[in-house]
Amino acid sequence: VQLQASGGGLVQTGGSLRLSCAVSGRTIYTTGWFRQAPGKEREFVAAVSWSGGNTFYAESVKGRFTISRDNAKNTVYLQMNSLKPEDAAVYYCSAGRLLRVDNSHPNAYAYWGQGTQVTVSS
């Protein structure tokens, strides 16, 4: 499984961005987004089951971010609205065989893409 994240950039506070994660290889995996800011640990953001029917969000992004997937296009999306300076980080997409979509530990995900930088100006 290979993952390719894209869509990062610079946005003002309150703005929106949509990240994409192109997944090649087998797609029957839960796919998640994590982020890592300088000097901080990688943290869970959101996850979606392989069918797209189940999602899970970190409390810090609930109501502002939406994760979805289009298996016909082998792509997972993270729509980010009402962005805040504290959302600035390198965002990574990941995939794994999770028993539960609400498992937010990075070790649960076996495959990782390269990151895409999100910068939020205040």
Secondary structure as GFF3:
##gff-version 3
##sequence-region A 1 122
A	DSSP	beta_strand	2	6	.	.	.	ID=ss1
A	DSSP	beta_strand	9	12	.	.	.	ID=ss2
A	DSSP	beta_strand	17	24	.	.	.	ID=ss3
A	DSSP	beta_strand	30	36	.	.	.	ID=ss4
A	DSSP	beta_strand	43	48	.	.	.	ID=ss5
A	DSSP	beta_strand	55	57	.	.	.	ID=ss6
A	DSSP	beta_strand	65	70	.	.	.	ID=ss7
A	DSSP	beta_strand	75	80	.	.	.	ID=ss8
A	DSSP	three_ten_helix	85	87	.	.	.	ID=ss9
A	DSSP	beta_strand	89	96	.	.	.	ID=ss10
A	DSSP	three_ten_helix	106	108	.	.	.	ID=ss11
A	DSSP	beta_strand	111	112	.	.	.	ID=ss12
A	DSSP	beta_strand	116	121	.	.	.	ID=ss13
###
